[in-house]
Amino acid sequence: MRLTILLPLCAAIAAPAYAQNHGISGITTNFPTPMSGPITGYGPDNFRSVNGGAYNDVSRAQRLIASGNYAQADGVLTNLVGRTSSRQVRFLKGVARLGLGDATGARRYFEQSLYRGRNGYPGAMSGLALAEIRLGNRDAAQDILGKLRNQQEKCGSDCDRAKPLDQAIAVVEKALA
């Protein structure tokens, strides 16, 4: 059960790293080079390298999560949380905490990474819903699913968030089933 819920979430995390390295449009990790700004993603507070190794640490954490090494990823991300206000880092920390079975900690980090403007980031919303389910708060997860569906309805099938919203809804629906 744990693997069937976390696997789609890990795929959603691994896809941005692959897309960034292979130039695929869609979900991106949005770690800008020093001369460029963010394309899409978390907004104006996107992760900016604190030092030369911070970007590598985030990439390493993503790889560790994708391979199921949540404890190692959590250690790397704990260091990064203290060095940046990045919502991306907090999202990854939430995934790591959820993978370690700490739904309360995961909820806290997903809440910190949730909003991008007036809309919730679909990955953080689905992670928050999974944490709520693990905590026994099915009503809260249903509420999050409703918000995701509302965003999907407003977005339509041609906006840049359509695919992430579809994926997030599928993950939450599967977990609630």
C-alpha positions as a printed Julia matrix, in Angstrom:
177×3 Matrix{Float64}:
   0.0    0.0     0.0
   2.77   2.41    0.95
   4.6    1.79   -2.32
   1.48   2.22   -4.47
   0.86   5.64   -2.97
   4.45   6.88   -2.87
   5.47   5.57   -6.3
   3.32   8.06   -8.27
   4.52  10.86   -5.99
   8.15   9.82   -6.59
   7.51   9.76  -10.33
   6.14  13.28  -10.09
   9.36  14.32   -8.39
  11.71  12.46  -10.73
  10.02  13.79  -13.87
  11.14  17.4   -13.28
  14.77  16.37  -12.9
  14.59  14.36  -16.12
  12.77  17.15  -17.92
  15.27  19.76  -16.82
  18.25  17.7   -17.93
  16.66  16.66  -21.24
  14.88  19.86  -22.24
  11.36  18.51  -22.01
   8.6   21.03  -21.47
   5.99  20.55  -18.76
   6.87  20.02  -15.13
  10.2   21.62  -14.34
  12.3   21.96  -11.25
  12.95  25.59  -12.14
  16.4   25.99  -10.71
  17.45  28.99  -12.77
  20.95  29.55  -13.96
  22.46  32.78  -12.61
  21.5   34.65  -15.8
  17.92  33.42  -16.17
  14.69  33.74  -14.23
  12.09  31.13  -13.44
   9.89  29.87  -16.25
   7.07  28.32  -14.21
   6.84  26.68  -10.85
   6.92  28.12   -7.4
   7.11  31.79   -8.36
   9.44  34.62   -7.35
  10.98  32.76   -4.43
  12.23  29.89   -6.57
  15.26  28.14   -5.21
  18.39  30.1    -5.9
  21.75  28.56   -5.17
  23.05  29.68   -1.78
  26.45  28.39   -2.73
  27.89  26.23   -5.45
  26.75  22.97   -3.86
  23.11  23.8    -3.05
  21.79  22.93   -6.49
  23.67  19.63   -6.39
  22.19  18.9    -2.96
  18.64  19.37   -4.26
  19.35  17.15   -7.27
  20.88  14.54   -5.0
  17.84  14.66   -2.69
  15.52  14.18   -5.68
  17.5   11.14   -6.82
  17.5    9.69   -3.3
  13.72  10.11   -3.0
  13.13   8.61   -6.43
  15.19   5.56   -5.41
  13.37   5.21   -2.07
  16.24   6.37    0.16
  14.05   8.68    2.24
  16.3    8.81    5.31
  19.33   9.96    3.31
  17.24  12.48    1.38
  15.79  13.78    4.64
  19.28  14.45    5.98
  20.31  16.36    2.86
  17.06  18.35    2.89
  17.33  19.18    6.61
  20.57  20.97    5.83
  18.97  22.81    2.9
  15.86  23.9     4.83
  18.13  25.84    7.15
  19.86  27.58    4.24
  16.95  28.55    1.98
  13.3   29.56    2.06
  12.63  27.55   -1.1
   9.21  25.95   -1.29
  10.69  23.3    -3.61
  13.04  22.15   -0.85
  10.16  22.06    1.63
   8.06  20.04   -0.81
  10.85  17.48   -1.17
  11.26  17.43    2.62
   7.53  16.65    2.87
   7.9   13.75    0.45
  10.87  12.41    2.43
   8.98  12.7     5.74
   5.95  10.95    4.22
   8.23   8.18    2.96
   9.63   7.78    6.47
   6.13   7.44    7.91
   6.06  10.86    9.6
   2.72  12.15    8.33
   2.66  15.04   10.82
   6.06  16.31    9.67
   5.1   15.76    6.04
   1.93  17.81    6.51
   3.93  20.7     7.97
   6.36  20.77    5.02
   3.64  20.35    2.39
   1.74  23.26    3.95
   4.89  25.41    3.73
   5.3   24.6     0.03
   1.65  24.82   -0.92
   0.86  28.15   -2.51
   1.9   29.7    -5.78
  -0.07  32.89   -6.12
  -3.74  32.12   -5.46
  -3.48  28.49   -6.55
  -2.02  25.62   -4.6
   0.87  23.76   -6.17
  -0.66  20.42   -7.31
   2.23  18.28   -6.05
   2.13  19.86   -2.61
  -1.66  19.58   -2.5
  -1.59  15.86   -3.33
   1.2   15.3    -0.79
  -0.81  17.16    1.84
  -3.85  15.02    1.03
  -1.77  11.83    1.44
  -0.48  13.08    4.79
  -4.03  13.86    5.92
  -5.17  10.36    4.92
  -2.33   8.8     6.94
  -3.35  10.94    9.9
  -6.94   9.69    9.59
  -8.29  13.0     8.27
 -10.18  11.7     5.23
 -12.49  14.74    5.25
  -9.5   17.07    4.92
  -8.19  14.95    2.03
 -11.62  15.09    0.36
 -11.57  18.88    0.74
  -8.14  19.05   -0.92
  -9.39  16.82   -3.73
 -12.29  19.23   -4.22
  -9.87  22.16   -4.46
  -7.76  20.28   -7.01
 -10.86  19.52   -9.09
 -11.91  23.16   -8.89
  -8.48  24.26  -10.13
  -8.69  21.66  -12.89
 -12.08  22.97  -13.99
 -10.81  26.56  -14.1
  -7.61  25.52  -15.85
  -9.12  23.41  -18.6
  -7.01  21.05  -20.65
  -4.77  23.6   -22.32
  -3.15  25.46  -19.42
   0.38  24.73  -18.23
  -0.94  23.17  -15.01
  -3.35  20.7   -16.67
  -1.09  17.64  -16.53
   0.17  18.2   -12.95
  -3.43  18.72  -11.83
  -4.55  15.51  -13.53
  -1.71  13.6   -11.87
  -2.42  15.09   -8.44
  -6.12  14.25   -8.67
  -5.35  10.68   -9.73
  -2.96  10.19   -6.78
  -5.48  11.5    -4.24
  -8.39   9.56   -5.72
  -6.35   6.35   -5.61
  -5.34   6.96   -2.0
  -8.94   7.63   -0.98
 -10.25   4.52   -2.75
